[in-house]
Amino acid sequence: MASDSNPGWLADGRAIRLVRADPGSPVDTSRWPATVPAVEQLLCEGLELPAGLTVLVGENGSGKSTLVEMLAEACGLNPQGGSAMGQLFRVRDSEPGLGAHLVVEHGPSRPRWSYFLRADTMHSLYTYLEDNPGQRPERFHELSHGEGFLEVLRTRVSQGFYLMDEPDAPLSFTACLGLVALLHDLAQAGSQAVIATHSPIVAAIPSASILELGDWGLRPARWEDLHLVGAWRRFMTEPASYFRYLLTE
């Protein structure tokens, strides 16, 4: 166990070092979400989070969102999106509910600010934020969906710990590049973030650690070896070869 006398631990700038199963609170691995290979691997082996950015990629159903929601629950964030202080924000419950079964190993200091940006609940979150404003009025519903996302990032992201589930979902190509720049700057300033994405642009953030999820669970990967990247390259080279099998006259 780490202690104050361990200089390596004291020098560790990570907000979250490791998330693992609580041996005193077992999980039924025969039921969802433990039947998802990536979730089962986390429960069996734990998940160490490096400093900076961790990017999760994989097909629909591979467990990206479930994993991020579990991390939010375990870290005390609202699993439906927002900050730890926004626990009153609720939509229909659909989260895995495993946060109480996980142990979070922190670094020597807690993050000053944490936030969970979750794409599929953002429209409802806009309403919650407008109805419960901070120091100034909020006008998210007067913005486009993509502009609202960027406004949340602009006003609620500073140095800290962040979870993001498909933040690229409403963003254009140019806006995705802006998101990459923001995330890179956060990491350079000492922030830590876990981002689930389908975007090869977001996955290409320099120095990010990439985990590819699938039937195997989760594994480290290089950007150029990702199935996501290869599929987009083939499609952009010859889209007609894909449509030939999908479309009929």
C-alpha positions in Angstrom: 0.0 0.0 0.0 1.3 3.5 -0.9 2.3 5.7 2.0 3.6 9.2 2.5 7.1 7.8 2.8 7.0 6.6 -0.7 8.6 9.3 -2.9 7.4 7.7 -6.1 3.8 7.9 -5.0 4.2 11.5 -3.8 5.5 12.5 -7.2 2.6 10.8 -9.0 0.6 13.6 -10.5 -2.4 11.5 -11.5 -5.8 12.2 -10.0 -6.9 8.6 -10.5 -4.2 5.9 -10.5 -6.3 2.7 -10.6 -9.9 1.5 -10.6 -10.5 -2.1 -9.4 -13.1 -4.4 -8.0 -13.8 -4.2 -4.3 -13.1 -7.7 -2.9 -15.6 -7.0 -0.2 -18.4 -6.3 -2.6 -18.5 -9.0 -5.3 -20.3 -8.7 -8.6 -22.4 -11.3 -10.3 -20.4 -11.9 -13.4 -23.2 -13.8 -15.1 -25.3 -10.7 -15.5 -25.0 -7.5 -17.5 -22.8 -5.5 -17.6 -20.2 -7.9 -16.2 -20.9 -10.1 -19.3 -19.4 -7.4 -21.5 -15.7 -8.5 -22.0 -14.2 -5.1 -21.3 -16.2 -4.8 -18.1 -15.3 -8.3 -17.0 -11.6 -7.5 -17.6 -11.8 -4.4 -15.4 -13.5 -6.4 -12.7 -10.9 -9.1 -12.9 -7.7 -7.1 -13.5 -8.5 -3.5 -12.6 -7.9 -0.6 -14.9 -4.8 1.6 -14.4 -5.2 5.1 -15.8 -2.0 6.8 -17.1 -1.3 10.5 -16.7 -2.9 12.6 -19.4 -5.4 11.3 -21.9 -6.8 7.8 -22.3 -8.9 7.2 -25.4 -11.4 4.3 -25.6 -12.3 3.1 -29.1 -14.4 0.2 -30.3 -17.6 -0.8 -32.1 -21.1 -0.2 -30.7 -21.7 -2.6 -27.9 -18.0 -3.1 -27.0 -18.5 -1.4 -23.6 -17.0 2.1 -24.1 -20.0 4.0 -22.6 -20.6 1.4 -19.9 -17.0 1.6 -18.8 -17.0 5.4 -18.7 -20.3 5.4 -16.7 -18.8 2.9 -14.3 -15.8 5.2 -13.8 -18.2 8.1 -13.2 -20.1 6.2 -10.5 -16.9 5.0 -8.8 -15.5 8.6 -8.8 -18.6 10.2 -7.3 -19.7 11.9 -10.4 -23.3 11.9 -11.6 -23.3 8.9 -14.0 -25.9 10.7 -16.2 -23.6 13.6 -16.8 -22.3 16.8 -15.1 -20.3 17.4 -12.0 -20.3 15.8 -8.6 -22.3 18.8 -7.4 -25.0 18.2 -10.0 -26.5 15.1 -8.5 -30.1 16.3 -9.0 -29.8 16.1 -12.7 -31.6 12.9 -13.7 -33.0 11.2 -16.8 -34.2 7.6 -17.2 -31.9 5.4 -15.2 -29.8 3.2 -17.5 -26.4 3.1 -15.8 -24.6 -0.1 -14.9 -24.8 0.6 -11.2 -21.4 -0.9 -10.4 -19.8 2.1 -8.8 -20.4 0.9 -5.3 -18.5 -2.3 -6.2 -15.3 -0.5 -7.3 -12.4 0.9 -5.4 -10.7 4.1 -6.7 -7.0 4.5 -5.9 -6.1 8.2 -6.0 -2.8 10.0 -6.3 -1.5 12.1 -3.5 -3.9 15.0 -4.2 -7.5 15.0 -5.3 -8.5 16.9 -8.5 -9.8 20.5 -8.0 -12.6 19.9 -10.5 -14.2 16.9 -12.2 -16.8 16.6 -14.9 -18.6 13.9 -16.9 -19.5 15.0 -20.5 -22.0 12.4 -21.8 -23.3 12.9 -25.3 -26.7 11.1 -25.0 -27.9 13.2 -22.1 -26.6 16.6 -23.1 -30.0 18.0 -24.3 -31.5 17.3 -20.9 -28.4 18.6 -19.2 -28.7 21.9 -21.0 -32.2 22.3 -19.5 -30.9 21.5 -16.0 -28.0 24.0 -16.3 -30.4 26.7 -17.6 -32.8 26.0 -14.7 -30.0 26.0 -12.2 -27.5 28.6 -13.4 -24.3 29.5 -11.6 -23.0 33.1 -11.6 -24.5 34.0 -14.9 -27.5 32.9 -17.0 -27.1 29.9 -19.3 -28.5 29.9 -22.9 -27.5 26.4 -24.2 -30.8 25.9 -26.0 -30.2 29.0 -28.1 -27.1 27.3 -29.6 -26.8 24.4 -32.0 -26.1 21.0 -30.5 -22.4 21.2 -31.4 -22.1 24.8 -30.2 -23.7 23.8 -26.9 -21.1 21.0 -26.5 -18.3 23.5 -27.1 -19.8 26.0 -24.7 -19.9 23.4 -21.9 -16.2 22.5 -22.7 -15.3 26.2 -22.7 -17.0 27.1 -19.4 -16.6 23.9 -17.4 -13.3 22.5 -18.3 -10.1 23.6 -16.6 -7.4 21.6 -14.8 -8.9 18.5 -13.3 -10.2 15.0 -14.0 -12.7 14.4 -16.9 -14.8 11.7 -18.3 -16.2 12.2 -21.8 -18.5 9.8 -23.7 -18.4 10.5 -27.4 -17.8 14.3 -27.1 -17.3 14.3 -30.9 -20.9 13.2 -31.6 -22.3 16.6 -32.6 -19.1 18.1 -33.9 -18.0 19.0 -37.4 -14.6 18.1 -38.7 -13.3 21.6 -37.8 -14.9 21.5 -34.4 -13.3 18.1 -33.7 -9.9 19.6 -34.4 -10.7 22.3 -31.8 -11.7 19.6 -29.3 -8.4 17.8 -29.9 -6.5 21.1 -29.3 -8.5 21.6 -26.0 -7.8 18.1 -24.8 -4.2 18.3 -25.7 -3.9 21.6 -23.7 -5.6 20.1 -20.7 -3.2 17.2 -20.7 -0.2 19.5 -21.0 -1.5 21.5 -18.0 -1.7 18.3 -15.9 -5.3 17.2 -16.3 -6.3 13.6 -16.7 -9.2 12.5 -18.9 -10.8 9.3 -20.3 -12.6 9.8 -23.6 -14.8 7.3 -25.4 -15.0 8.0 -29.1 -15.8 6.8 -32.6 -13.7 9.6 -34.2 -10.3 8.8 -35.7 -9.5 12.5 -35.2 -10.0 12.4 -31.4 -8.2 9.1 -31.3 -5.2 10.7 -32.9 -4.5 13.1 -30.1 -0.7 13.2 -29.7 0.6 11.3 -26.6 -2.8 9.8 -25.8 -2.9 6.2 -24.5 -5.4 4.2 -26.7 -7.4 1.2 -25.5 -9.3 -0.8 -28.1 -12.4 -2.6 -26.9 -13.9 -5.7 -28.4 -14.6 -9.4 -27.9 -11.1 -9.7 -26.4 -11.9 -7.1 -23.6 -9.6 -4.1 -23.8 -6.1 -3.9 -25.0 -3.5 -1.1 -25.7 -3.3 -0.2 -29.4 -1.6 2.2 -31.8 -3.7 4.6 -33.8 -2.5 3.3 -37.1 -3.5 -0.2 -36.2 -7.0 0.5 -35.1 -9.9 -1.1 -36.9 -11.6 2.3 -36.8 -8.7 4.0 -38.7 -8.4 1.2 -41.3 -12.1 1.2 -42.0 -12.2 5.0 -42.6 -9.1 4.8 -44.8 -10.7 2.1 -47.0 -14.0 4.0 -47.2 -12.5 7.3 -48.1 -10.4 5.6 -50.8 -13.3 3.8 -52.5 -16.8 4.5 -51.0 -18.5 2.9 -53.9 -17.1 -0.5 -52.9 -19.1 -0.3 -49.6 -22.3 1.0 -51.2 -22.2 -1.8 -53.8 -23.2 -4.3 -51.2 -25.5 -2.0 -49.2 -27.7 -0.4 -51.8 -29.8 -2.0 -54.4 -31.5 -0.3 -57.3 
